[in-house]
């Protein structure tokens, strides 16, 4: 059952709604990353550690935005199930993003901010496909029960 926010945006294709939701979430992620980086007391791989910590925090925010703007609330599985599905599907990006970020900084020579955007772009495309597939599979599985 879609929520009112999804119904309002239903004239937009799902990938566009995902991009809007992702853009808002990434803006939050950017500021979380800047704060974590600023207050991170460790010098070893400071930018990459900040990215990883900020990413873990931002997945919760992104899940909320996707629920409100893209997929709607699951009428069957509930909040905790959809949050678990989101974390599970983002786990590949969580695992890959620090490696990508470190490579962009240490081998390509990008600054912290440019590497942040490069890592974000590469994982964003992967996230759309994994989250969309997982949410549709989770809803289908719940309906079959």
WODAJO-V447641 format. One record per residue. N is the residue number from 1. PHI is phi in degrees with one decimal (* if undefined). NEAR is the number of other ideal C-beta (glycine too) atoms within 8 Angstrom. D_FIRST is the distance of its C-alpha to the first C-alpha in whole Angstrom. Layout:
BEGIN
N&PHI&NEAR&D_FIRST ; N&PHI&NEAR&D_FIRST
END
This chain:
BEGIN
1&*&5&0 ; 2&-70.1&6&4 ; 3&-87.7&10&7 ; 4&-62.5&5&10 ; 5&-63.7&9&12 ; 6&-67.7&14&10 ; 7&-62.9&8&10 ; 8&-64.3&6&14 ; 9&-93.7&10&14 ; 10&-64.4&7&13 ; 11&-72.1&3&16 ; 12&-91.2&8&17 ; 13&-64.0&5&17 ; 14&-54.6&8&16 ; 15&-59.9&7&19 ; 16&-70.3&8&20 ; 17&-60.8&13&17 ; 18&-63.1&13&18 ; 19&-65.4&8&21 ; 20&-64.3&11&21 ; 21&-60.5&14&19 ; 22&-63.7&13&22 ; 23&-61.9&8&24 ; 24&-64.2&10&23 ; 25&-64.5&13&23 ; 26&-69.3&11&26 ; 27&-62.9&8&28 ; 28&-61.8&10&27 ; 29&-58.1&14&28 ; 30&-57.7&9&32 ; 31&-72.3&8&33 ; 32&-62.7&11&32 ; 33&-60.9&12&34 ; 34&-61.5&8&37 ; 35&-68.0&8&37 ; 36&-63.2&12&37 ; 37&-61.4&11&40 ; 38&-63.6&6&42 ; 39&-100.3&6&42 ; 40&-69.6&10&42 ; 41&-80.8&3&45 ; 42&-96.0&7&46 ; 43&-89.0&3&48 ; 44&-67.2&5&47 ; 45&47.5&7&44 ; 46&-53.7&10&43 ; 47&-66.4&12&41 ; 48&-72.0&11&39 ; 49&-63.6&11&39 ; 50&-61.9&12&37 ; 51&-57.9&14&35 ; 52&-62.8&11&34 ; 53&-64.2&10&33 ; 54&-64.3&12&31 ; 55&-62.7&12&29 ; 56&-60.6&8&28 ; 57&-68.7&10&27 ; 58&-71.9&13&25 ; 59&-60.9&12&23 ; 60&-61.6&8&21 ; 61&-64.4&11&21 ; 62&-64.3&14&20 ; 63&-58.3&12&17 ; 64&-62.1&8&16 ; 65&-65.8&13&16 ; 66&-64.0&15&14 ; 67&-63.4&12&12 ; 68&-73.7&10&12 ; 69&-108.9&12&13 ; 70&-117.4&12&12 ; 71&-98.9&8&9 ; 72&76.8&10&7 ; 73&-85.1&8&7 ; 74&-71.3&13&7 ; 75&-76.2&4&6 ; 76&-104.7&8&9 ; 77&-77.5&9&12 ; 78&85.6&7&12 ; 79&-60.2&6&13 ; 80&-65.8&6&17 ; 81&-65.9&11&16 ; 82&-68.0&16&14 ; 83&-65.7&10&17 ; 84&-63.1&8&19 ; 85&-62.6&12&18 ; 86&-62.8&14&18 ; 87&-62.4&10&22 ; 88&-64.0&8&23 ; 89&-73.4&12&22 ; 90&-79.1&13&24 ; 91&-61.0&8&27 ; 92&-64.2&9&28 ; 93&-68.0&12&28 ; 94&-61.2&11&29 ; 95&-72.9&8&32 ; 96&-81.4&10&33 ; 97&-62.5&13&33 ; 98&-64.4&10&36 ; 99&-66.7&8&38 ; 100&-61.9&12&37 ; 101&-61.5&15&38 ; 102&-63.0&10&41 ; 103&-64.2&9&42 ; 104&-64.4&13&42 ; 105&-79.8&14&44 ; 106&-82.7&6&46 ; 107&-107.3&6&47 ; 108&-84.1&9&46 ; 109&87.6&4&47 ; 110&-74.5&8&44 ; 111&-72.0&6&44 ; 112&-52.7&8&41 ; 113&-68.2&6&39 ; 114&-66.8&9&40 ; 115&-65.4&14&39 ; 116&-59.6&13&36 ; 117&-66.6&8&34 ; 118&-64.2&13&36 ; 119&-67.2&13&34 ; 120&-60.4&10&31 ; 121&-63.6&8&31 ; 122&-68.3&9&31 ; 123&-83.0&12&29 ; 124&-62.3&10&26 ; 125&-64.9&8&26 ; 126&-59.6&11&26 ; 127&-61.9&12&23 ; 128&-57.9&11&21 ; 129&-68.7&8&21 ; 130&-71.8&12&21 ; 131&-68.3&13&18 ; 132&-59.0&10&16 ; 133&-65.6&9&18 ; 134&-65.5&12&17 ; 135&-67.1&13&13 ; 136&-69.3&8&13 ; 137&-68.3&8&15 ; 138&-63.8&13&14 ; 139&-63.6&11&10 ; 140&-64.1&8&13 ; 141&-61.9&8&15 ; 142&-66.8&11&13 ; 143&-69.3&7&12 ; 144&-74.5&5&15 ; 145&-72.2&5&16
END
